[in-house]
Amino acid sequence: MYKAGELVKKSIVRVDTGNIIGSVADLLVDHAAGRIVGLLTNTGGLFREATVVEWAQVLVWAGDVILVKAGCEVLRANAIPHFHSILEKKIHLTGTTAIGRSGNKLGTIGELLLDETGLIVGYVITRGVLKGERQYVLSAGVAGIGSDAVVIYDEALRDTLEGLEPTIPDPKLTMVMPLTGTRVSVEAPTSTPTPSEPKPSRADVQRLSSDEIDAILRGDQPIPGASSEH
């Protein structure tokens, strides 16, 4: 799990040229879909236009820099209808008031929590002196998001991050298909292996003389312990 704020100010580097094409000024979030859709390199303002790198262009983002695909370019955000509609709503969650369905103020949104794909999995709610008190809520616990407030189901609040972390599959019980990269669950064996028969001890091994061995080879004497049935 990652904090969305950790992306801000990171340099964006094109993988084919190694050139920095910008740095992250803010995140463009589609709250209806619950995920990041772009990295704003300029948030816009007086005499300035918002510019963006599409999230679909990102290859790696959890390191020191953000690597993007070959040929990636910084685009005018308002030239893309979907991005333009998001910017028009002017929803910036960090610092927005969090209100419970009970009507009580819970604090303010301090951070967005992401998974490795950029999906928003939860929110950090801060309150108190210097915002030192924290609670957490899963995305499913949010009733509504607007430019003035975020409405949260009171019973969805948690005091710890426990349970917000995605479950990591046991590598012993999964396999990855080499061509598609698909992870497939494999049922663990439940049967108990059949124990092997105990090896005979030295005391159980019968010693034969050279004459007895010759007789066995001629067929005049049966092998000791061998069944006579055919």
Secondary structure, 3 states (H helix, E strand, C coil): CEEHHHHCCCEEEECCCCCEEEECCEEEEECCCCEEEEEEEECCECCECCEEEEHHHEEECCCCCEEECCCCCCEEHHHCHHHHHHHHHCCCCCCCEEEECCCCEEEEEEEEEECCCCEEEEEEEEECHHHCEEEEEEHHHEEEECCCEEEECHHHCECCCCCCCCCCCCHHHEEECCCCCCEEECCCCCCCCCCCCCCCCHHHCCCCCHHHHHHHHHCCCCCCCCCCCC
